[in-house]
Amino acid sequence: MKFAKKLAVLLPIVLASVIAPSAMAAIDVSAEATAFQTDFLAAAAVIGAAFLAAGFGAIVWKWAKGMLFS
């Protein structure tokens, strides 16, 4: 086998064996996941409250228009 073919076969194997352990190191993301979940739930509650308020405002507006103009 020529040197170029040997290099083409062995180089990816050697690089994978050197890079893989550091790339597969255990990373603790539980704190970040908890922070994201907390932030997401807070934002979802604010958006939900805004939608409920907008719906309530629309009902009151429609009722007020009906009372004033009929």
VEXKERO-983090 format. One line per 10 residues: for each residue x, y, z of N, C-alpha, C, CB. Coordinates in nm, 3 decimals, m for minus. Glycine has a CB too. Layout:
REM residues N
X Y Z X Y Z X Y Z X Y Z ~ ...
END
This chain:
REM residues 70
0.085 m0.117 0.000 0.000 0.000 0.000 0.090 0.124 0.000 m0.097 0.000 0.123 ~ 0.053 0.219 m0.078 0.135 0.340 m0.086 0.117 0.425 0.040 0.099 0.422 m0.212 ~ 0.212 0.512 0.062 0.212 0.596 0.181 0.088 0.685 0.188 0.337 0.682 0.184 ~ 0.045 0.741 0.077 m0.072 0.829 0.075 m0.198 0.753 0.115 m0.090 0.891 m0.064 ~ m0.212 0.629 0.069 m0.330 0.549 0.106 m0.326 0.512 0.253 m0.338 0.422 0.019 ~ m0.205 0.476 0.301 m0.192 0.444 0.444 m0.226 0.566 0.529 m0.048 0.395 0.475 ~ m0.178 0.680 0.486 m0.206 0.803 0.559 m0.354 0.836 0.556 m0.125 0.918 0.502 ~ m0.418 0.815 0.442 m0.561 0.843 0.429 m0.644 0.749 0.516 m0.604 0.831 0.283 ~ m0.596 0.629 0.538 m0.669 0.533 0.621 m0.639 0.556 0.770 m0.633 0.389 0.581 ~ m0.514 0.577 0.804 m0.475 0.585 0.944 m0.498 0.722 1.008 m0.330 0.549 0.957
m0.487 0.829 0.931 m0.502 0.962 0.988 m0.639 0.984 1.052 m0.478 1.065 0.881 ~ m0.751 0.952 0.986 m0.881 0.970 1.054 m0.896 0.886 1.180 m0.993 0.937 0.958 ~ m0.839 0.766 1.179 m0.848 0.679 1.297 m0.768 0.738 1.413 m0.797 0.537 1.264 ~ m0.650 0.786 1.385 m0.566 0.845 1.489 m0.629 0.973 1.542 m0.424 0.874 1.436 ~ m0.677 1.057 1.451 m0.741 1.182 1.495 m0.866 1.155 1.577 m0.775 1.269 1.375 ~ m0.945 1.057 1.536 m1.066 1.024 1.612 m1.031 0.972 1.751 m1.150 0.921 1.536 ~ m0.928 0.894 1.761 m0.891 0.841 1.893 m0.834 0.949 1.983 m0.790 0.727 1.877 ~ m0.774 1.051 1.927 m0.719 1.160 2.008 m0.828 1.260 2.046 m0.606 1.232 1.932 ~ m0.916 1.292 1.953 m1.017 1.395 1.974 m1.138 1.342 2.051 m1.062 1.453 1.841 ~ m1.178 1.219 2.029 m1.302 1.165 2.085 m1.310 1.171 2.237 m1.317 1.024 2.041
m1.209 1.134 2.314 m1.224 1.139 2.460 m1.252 1.279 2.513 m1.100 1.085 2.526 ~ m1.187 1.379 2.456 m1.212 1.514 2.504 m1.348 1.564 2.458 m1.103 1.609 2.456 ~ m1.394 1.519 2.343 m1.524 1.563 2.292 m1.638 1.495 2.368 m1.535 1.533 2.143 ~ m1.611 1.378 2.424 m1.715 1.305 2.494 m1.708 1.322 2.646 m1.707 1.159 2.460 ~ m1.639 1.424 2.690 m1.628 1.448 2.834 m1.766 1.482 2.890 m1.528 1.562 2.863 ~ m1.791 1.439 3.011 m1.920 1.464 3.074 m1.934 1.612 3.109 m1.937 1.377 3.201 ~ m2.042 1.670 3.064 m2.068 1.812 3.091 m2.198 1.819 3.169 m2.076 1.897 2.958 ~ m2.193 1.886 3.283 m2.313 1.899 3.365 m2.392 2.021 3.319 m2.276 1.911 3.516 ~ m2.510 1.997 3.263 m2.593 2.107 3.214 m2.724 2.117 3.293 m2.624 2.087 3.066 ~ m2.731 2.051 3.406 m2.855 2.051 3.483 m2.889 2.190 3.535 m2.845 1.955 3.599
m2.788 2.267 3.575 m2.815 2.403 3.624 m2.868 2.492 3.512 m2.688 2.465 3.684 ~ m2.808 2.480 3.394 m2.855 2.559 3.281 m2.995 2.517 3.239 m2.760 2.546 3.164 ~ m3.023 2.387 3.241 m3.155 2.338 3.204 m3.260 2.387 3.303 m3.156 2.186 3.198 ~ m3.227 2.386 3.431 m3.320 2.435 3.532 m3.345 2.584 3.516 m3.266 2.406 3.673 ~ m3.239 2.659 3.489 m3.255 2.804 3.469 m3.341 2.833 3.347 m3.118 2.872 3.454 ~ m3.319 2.757 3.238 m3.401 2.777 3.118 m3.546 2.743 3.145 m3.348 2.691 3.003 ~ m3.570 2.633 3.217 m3.708 2.593 3.246 m3.776 2.698 3.332 m3.711 2.456 3.317 ~ m3.706 2.751 3.431 m3.763 2.854 3.517 m3.794 2.980 3.437 m3.667 2.888 3.633 ~ m3.699 3.023 3.355 m3.720 3.142 3.273 m3.834 3.121 3.174 m3.591 3.179 3.197 ~ m3.838 3.002 3.114 m3.942 2.972 3.016 m4.080 2.972 3.081 m3.916 2.838 2.948
m4.091 2.912 3.199 m4.221 2.907 3.266 m4.266 3.046 3.307 m4.213 2.816 3.390 ~ m4.173 3.129 3.351 m4.209 3.266 3.388 m4.255 3.345 3.265 m4.088 3.338 3.455 ~ m4.183 3.330 3.155 m4.221 3.400 3.032 m4.356 3.348 2.980 m4.113 3.383 2.924 ~ m4.378 3.219 2.987 m4.505 3.163 2.942 m4.621 3.213 3.028 m4.500 3.010 2.945 ~ m4.598 3.228 3.156 m4.703 3.280 3.245 m4.735 3.425 3.211 m4.660 3.269 3.392 ~ m4.633 3.505 3.181 m4.656 3.645 3.144 m4.732 3.653 3.012 m4.523 3.720 3.133 ~ m4.693 3.573 2.915 m4.761 3.574 2.785 m4.905 3.526 2.801 m4.687 3.485 2.683 ~ m4.927 3.423 2.881 m5.063 3.375 2.905 m5.149 3.480 2.973 m5.059 3.250 2.989 ~ m5.093 3.548 3.070 m5.168 3.655 3.138 m5.201 3.768 3.041 m5.089 3.709 3.258 ~ m5.108 3.800 2.951 m5.134 3.906 2.853 m5.246 3.866 2.758 m5.006 3.937 2.773
m5.248 3.741 2.715 m5.355 3.694 2.627 m5.490 3.695 2.699 m5.324 3.552 2.575 ~ m5.491 3.652 2.823 m5.616 3.654 2.900 m5.666 3.797 2.919 m5.597 3.586 3.035 ~ m5.574 3.888 2.950 m5.612 4.029 2.967 m5.664 4.087 2.836 m5.493 4.111 3.019 ~ m5.600 4.054 2.724 m5.646 4.103 2.595 m5.784 4.049 2.562 m5.546 4.065 2.484 ~ m5.806 3.923 2.591 m5.939 3.864 2.567 m6.044 3.928 2.655 m5.936 3.714 2.591 ~ m6.012 3.948 2.781 m6.107 4.012 2.872 m6.135 4.155 2.827 m6.052 4.011 3.016 ~ m6.030 4.226 2.785 m6.048 4.362 2.735 m6.136 4.367 2.612 m5.913 4.424 2.704 ~ m6.121 4.270 2.524 m6.205 4.265 2.403 m6.351 4.241 2.439 m6.156 4.156 2.308 ~ m6.375 4.154 2.537 m6.513 4.128 2.579 m6.574 4.252 2.642 m6.518 4.010 2.679 ~ m6.498 4.319 2.728 m6.548 4.441 2.792 m6.574 4.548 2.686 m6.448 4.493 2.897
m6.484 4.563 2.591 m6.502 4.662 2.484 m6.627 4.633 2.403 m6.379 4.665 2.392 ~ m6.648 4.505 2.369 m6.766 4.469 2.291 m6.893 4.495 2.374 m6.759 4.320 2.247 ~ m6.889 4.463 2.501 m7.004 4.488 2.588 m7.033 4.638 2.598 m6.980 4.428 2.728 ~ m6.926 4.718 2.615 m6.942 4.862 2.628 m6.999 4.922 2.499 m6.807 4.928 2.663 ~ m6.951 4.879 2.385 m7.003 4.927 2.257 m7.150 4.889 2.243 m6.922 4.871 2.139 ~ m7.183 4.768 2.281 m7.323 4.725 2.273 m7.414 4.807 2.364 m7.334 4.578 2.309 ~ m7.365 4.839 2.483 m7.447 4.917 2.577 m7.460 5.063 2.532 m7.385 4.912 2.719 ~ m7.354 5.120 2.476 m7.356 5.261 2.440 m7.427 5.290 2.308 m7.216 5.313 2.434 ~ m7.414 5.201 2.210 m7.463 5.230 2.076 m7.589 5.153 2.036 m7.355 5.202 1.978 ~ m7.651 5.084 2.128 m7.773 5.014 2.089 m7.894 5.067 2.164 m7.758 4.865 2.113
END
